[in-house]
Amino acid sequence: MTKNFRHEYEEAFSRFADAPAARAFSLGRHALFILLKALDVNPGDKVGVCAFTCLAVVEAIKVCEAIPVYLDIDEYLCIDPHEILIQDAGSLKVVILQHTFGNPGRFEQNLAACNKIGAKIIEDCAHSLACTWNNQKLGKWGEGAVGQGGMLTVNSSTLLEKVDRQIKRFAAPAPKKLEFILPSLQRAYHPLSQSRLDCYLGYNYSRLRSMLHSSGKSFLKNDFPSSAGYPRLAGDTKAKAGLKQIESWPELHQIRLQNTAMIEEYFSDAGLSLWPIEPQANITMMRYPLRVYKKWEIVHRAGIRGLDIAGWYTSPVHPLSDADLAKVDYRLGYCPRAEGTIERLIHLPTGPSLNKRKLQAMMKILNG
């Protein structure tokens, strides 16, 4: 009997996340699409989304033919609870609470705000693996959660039944071509993953997006695909990689905690601002953000030295420029705090690529 690695991955992840059940997809946007459909999001319904997000989140909403409603951010880079409270009761079918870089922000206030206006809650846990709020893992507070590289979790058997119905209705197996190509791409990329070339390529990618943003050129070649056959289930390659990530998480968790502490020590000594964290949150930060002046000059100087100081996002719906933001229902000026933050925000890694020597070199650039 052929081993089903996807089912094994789903069972392992549900245990890891303390969730009743999990379903694995090729991409996070596919998982979000299925969860939105399971929550009865229909054409014309409105879905609240953080105005510091990426196209993948908004794409899933648009494929449902729903309308994204952009909610401005606070100092945590998460949705400001006031932005939810000013919405009319019943106007938002769902709100997607994004835990940016692992930080849930004013999570309790956001949960209360969603309940007050009658919005269902999806947690975007793409950056918040194993993070907790009041000692309960993020992902367990709403109807369900997405993130973690294409994983979907649910918090009730009723919703799981709806999710599985939508999978039968819409989802297709992972393309065999992708299953064949993915291992080769991973092997080809791995030698560059912590190299000077990788950082420089990352810098130029960000600059290209910024140039497209300022020039008004189009990034989206099409509008949005039909929902039929859109979501893809995770294949064996994806599932095997996911199982390895779960196995290696304790070691990575410790590295991120140690590097976060090291960054905060250096930032404090330099008089730089530390990112606020609510006392109820116990998080493992994926990146450490900082607001700076001359953002792209810093990113450039870091990039040519092979240092991972990143400048994304480049717009409230990264990486879209002015010409494409209208296609996802965003107009410049909708969320001024998000737009202003994006002009100044950089962030540093907390993972294995960071060490004391690299951080010292980064601090010279930040202080220069």
N, C-alpha and C positions, 0 to 999 in steps of 0.2 A: 504494500500500500504506500502510495506516494505521500511523503510528509508535507503537511500544509504549514509552511513557515509563517504565513500571514496570521492564521489562527493562533499559532504559538506566540507570535509577537503581540497580538491583541490581548491574549490572556495575561502575558507577562506585564504588559503596560498597565492593564486595569489593576493588577495587584500593586504595582509600583505607585500608581496615582491614587490608590484607595478609592477607585471608582467602581460602580457596579458592573460596568462593561465598557469596552472600547472597540472601535472600528478603525482600520488602517487604510489610508488612501495614498496615492502617489504624491499628492501635493496638498498643502494646507487649505488652499482655496477650494479644492474638491470636497474636503471634509466640511468646510463652512457652508458650502452650497447645500449639501445633504442635510445638515443640521437646521439650516434656515427653512428648507422645505418641510422637514419634520415638525417644525414649530409653526407651520401653516402660514409662512410668509408668501403672499401672493402678489401678482402684478399690481403696482400702485401702492403697496404698503410701504411705510417708512421705517428705516432701520437707523438707529443712532450709532455713529462711529466716531472714534477719536480722530481729531484733525492733526494727528501726527502718526500717520500710518503708511502702508504701502499699497500698491495697486492690487495685490493679491486679495486683500480683504474686500476692497470695493468691487473688484471684478465679480466675486461670488454673489454680492448683493445685486449687481446689475444683471447677471445671468438669470437671477430669479425675477427679473423685470420689476424689482423693487427700487425704492428711491433712498439713496444714502443721505442722511442728515448729519452734517458735520458739527461736532461739539468741541468747543475750544478747550485748550489744555491749561493746567496750572503748573506750579513750579516742580511738580513730580513728573511732568511729561505725560500725565494721564488725564482723563476727562475731568474737568472741573465740575463738581457736583451741582453747582448753580446752573450750569448749562443744561442739565437734565431737568431741573426743577422749573425752569422757565418754559418748558414745552407744555403744550396743552395736554390735559389728561386724555389718555387713549390715542394720542397722535402718533406715538412711536410703538410699533408692534414689538420690536426687539431693540435692546441696546447691547452693543458689543463692548464689554469692559476690557480694555487692553492693559496688561501689566508690563509697562514699558521697561525693557532691559531687566525684567524681573521684579520691578517695583509696582505694587498695586495702588500706590497713592493713597488718597482718602477713600479707601475701599468701602468702609462701613457707611460713609455718607452717600457714596454712589449707589450702594445696594438699597439704602432707604429711599433715595430719590427715584430709582427705577420702580420700586414698589408703590410709591406715592402716585406716580403718573400711570401705573398699570402696564409697564413695559416688561416683557420677558427678558431674561438675562442670559447672554452667552459670554463666557470668559475666554479671552484670547491669551492663551498660555504659551505662546511660541517662545517667549523669553524666560519663562518662570518655572522651569522644571523643578519639582519638589519644594518650591517655595510655599510658605504657610502664612495664614492669617489667624491669629488667636489659636495657634497650634493645630489648625486644620488646613490641609493642603488646598492651595488655590486650584480652581477647577471644580470644586465641590459645592460652590456657593450659589450657582445659578442653575438653569435647566441643564446645561451641558457646557462643554469646553472644546476648543480646537487649538491646534498648534502642534508643537513637538514634532515637526516634520511630517505633517499629514495625518496626525492622529486625532480622532474624535472620541470624547468620552461623554457619557450620559449619567444622570443622577437619579433615574427612575426606570422601572421596568416598562412603564407605559410609553415613555419617550423612546426607549430602545426598540419597542415594537414599531413605532412610527419611523424611526431611522432605518430599520431593516426593510420596511415597505418601500421607502424611497430609494434604498440601494437596489432593490429588485427592479424598481421602475426606471431608474436612470443610469446606474453605474455599470461600467464595463471593466473587464480584466485589464491589468497592466499590459501595454503594448509589448509584444515580444522583442521588437526592435529596441525599445528602451531598455529592456532587461539585458539585452546583449551588449548595448553600448555603455551602460552606466558603469560597470566595473572598469572598463578601459579608461573612461573619463576620470574616475577616482584615482586610478594608478598614475595617470598622466599628471594629474593636478597635485598629488601628494608631495612630490619633491619640492614644489614651489610654495607649499602652504605656509612656511615661516621664513621665506627668503626675501631678500631686498627686491628681487624682481616682482614678486607677488604684491608687495606694498606699493611699488611704483605703478604697476598695472592697476591696482585698486584706486590709486590717486587719479590716474588718467581717466578711468571709468567715471569717477565722481565728477571730474572736470567736464567730461563730455556731457553728462546729464545736466550740469549747471549751464553749459553753453546752449544746449537745446532749450533749457528753461528760459534763458534770457533772450534767445533769438526768436522764440515762439514757434519753432519747427515741431512737426508732429512726431510723436513716438508711437502712438497707437496706429497700426496699419488698418485694423478693422474696428468695428464697434465691439460687440460682444457675441460670443458663439451661442448657438442654440443650446438649450439645456439637455436636449436628447444626446446621450452618449458623452456628455461633458465630463462628469466625474469618473476618475479611474481608481480602481482599488490598488492597493500596494501589491507589488509582485514579490517574488522570493528574494531578489537582490535587496530591495528596500527593507523587507522584513528582517533579513539576516543582519543588515547594518543596524537596524533599530535594536535588535536583541543585544548586539555588541555594545551599543551606547548605554543601554540600561545596566549592563554588567560593569562597564567602566565608570559609571556615574560617581560612586563614592570617592574615587581618586580625583576626578575632575572637580567635584564639589569642594574638596579640601584645597585644591590649587586655587580655585576662584576665591574662596574665603581668604586665603593667605595673601593673594595678590590684591584683593580689595583693601585689606588692612594696610598693605604696603603703600598703595596709592593714596589712601587717606592720610597716612603719616607724612608722606612727601607733600601733599596738598596743604596740610595744616602748617607744616614748617614754612611753606612758601606763601602763606596767607591766602590761598585759593579756597573757593567755596566748596563745601562738601554737599553731596546730594542728600536732601532730606529723606528720612524714612520714618514712617509712623511706628510707634512703639509696639503695636500689635503685629507688625510684619517681621517675619524671619525669612530673609531672602538671600539668594545666591545670585549676585549681579552678573549679568552676561557682559555688559559694557559699563564703563564709568563715565558719565557725561560731565561736561564743563562748558559754561558759556564764556566765550572769548571775543576779543576784537580781532580783526584781520584773520577771519576764519580760514579763507582759502590760502593765504600766505603760510599759515601754520601747517595746513594739510600738505601744501607743496613742499615745504622744507622737510617735513617728516617723510614724505613719500620718496624723495630722492635719496634719503638716508636709509631707506628700508625700515622705517618705523611706522607701526600701525596706529597712527592717529587718524581716525576716520571722520568724514564730514557729512555722511548721509544722516538725515534725509535732506533732499534738496527742494521739496515742496510738501504741502500737507498730505498729498497723495503721491508719494515717491514712486517712480521717478518722473512723473508727468510734468510737462511744461504748460505754459499758459494755453497753448492751442488745444491741448488734450484735457485739461482740467474741466472744461465745460462739458465734455463728453461724460464725465462722471459727476455732473451736477455741482461742481465746486466753482465758485467765483472768487477772485482775489478780493480780500477784504472781509470775507465771511468770518474768519477766525484770526483776528489780528495778533493775539498772543502766540498762537502757533507759528504764524508767518514770521513774527519778530524773533522768536526763539530759533527757528530754522536758520536764520541769517547768521546766528552766532554760535550754534551748538557744534561741538566736537565731542568725541568720546574715545576712551582708551580700552584696550582689551583687558580682561581679567583671567583669561585662560592660559594654557601652557606656553603660548608664544611670548608671554611677558616674563621678564626677569629684572633683577635689580639694575644691571648695566643698561638695559634698554630703557627702563623707567628714568634713570638718571639722564640719559640722552634726550628723552622726551621733555623732561623738566627744563633742560637748557633751552629747548625751542620755545616752550611755553613762557619761560621767564625772559626770553630774548626780545 
